[in-house]
């Protein structure tokens, strides 16, 4: 919908920025104001993982404050992909930003992160061997079905054999609670550097992560400013191209980089490609009729209506993540 109230026909180009430079400049101006005036801090700390969102936030921060006032923090642990560290270093070098590497495996061991996670997995896949097996959580049902998400645990044996079972609620909650130590540990380290430098922590979640609840409360949801929290994923990619983010990062498939088996964000949570999800979410959020969206997206009206219902369900069930403490 346009701000004038006139209906804009739904199309696959509806989220395309006509002037991406203007969008970037507005974010940069806001960052300078929010960090310098509102928070009264003198620079930025950004956790960088080699992913598209953190890369764009890093690039925007470097332009807002100058690379000398931005510190990139890399926070690998034993389950992290080697590509994450390599790409994060390449990003920092491109924008002239200094970095710190903090290996958090020992801290996570101290929390019992791996032991608690593996204990729950072994209750479902009884011969699970965390020393050699890989594991991940997945949603396998189609988002076009009007059903709540049901999670499965998938274990990959060294032989290549794949075993997958539905996760009972108790084991699912334990696995998620244990792995959430990773995001909360990273948040603590980011604030260590921010406080020691008198900087602000710049968050990296995009619009979908914020509104669908794909973040950890007081983990990656813990930040002073979230400059891309209003942007759809495909819009983040538009900024990445304009800002000169390394092509390897732009081409990389977004992953959770949380579990031992390789896992895309689509498999774990979103259930559909960003290119489609962004457009359909925009249609739902702006009250476009399912028939109009269906005609453009090549789906039936019923499928779009069911996707709308799934969006609404996700936003409602994750509302507590966005809530401030109750006084």
Secondary structure by P-SEA (a helix, b strand, c coil): cccccccccccccccccccaaaaaaaaaaaaaaaaccccccccccccccccaaaaaaaaaaaaacccccbbbbbbbcccccaaaaaaaaaaaaaacccccccccaaaaaaaaaaaaaaaaaaaaccccccccccccccccccccccccbbbbbbbbccccbbbbbbbcaaaaaaaaaaaaaaaaaaaaaaaaaaaaacbbbbbbbcaaaaaaccccccccccccccccccccaaaaaaaaaaaccccccccccccccccccccccccccccccaaaaaaaaaaaaacccaaaaaaaacccaaaaaaaaaaaaaaaaaaccccccccc
